[in-house]
């Protein structure tokens, strides 16, 4: 997983960036946490974007360069 999008617009932007760079990806619903007022933990569902491990670093770089950093998953998570 290289990215988890919490909003539809964010997910569409991730799809656009990956498609523009000819990256094949898969998506799945993933839980993620956020904090309200910095203290209250709230769990949401978002869309996780998965790529083959050989492309993970490249994908993180292009997503970061596109300004998509909030949902960036910096290390590889096993499903």
Secondary structure, 3 states (H helix, E strand, C coil): CCEEECCHHHHHHHHHHHHHCCCCCEEEEEEEEEEECCCEEEEEEEEEEECCHHHHHHHHHHHHHCCCCCCECCCCCCC
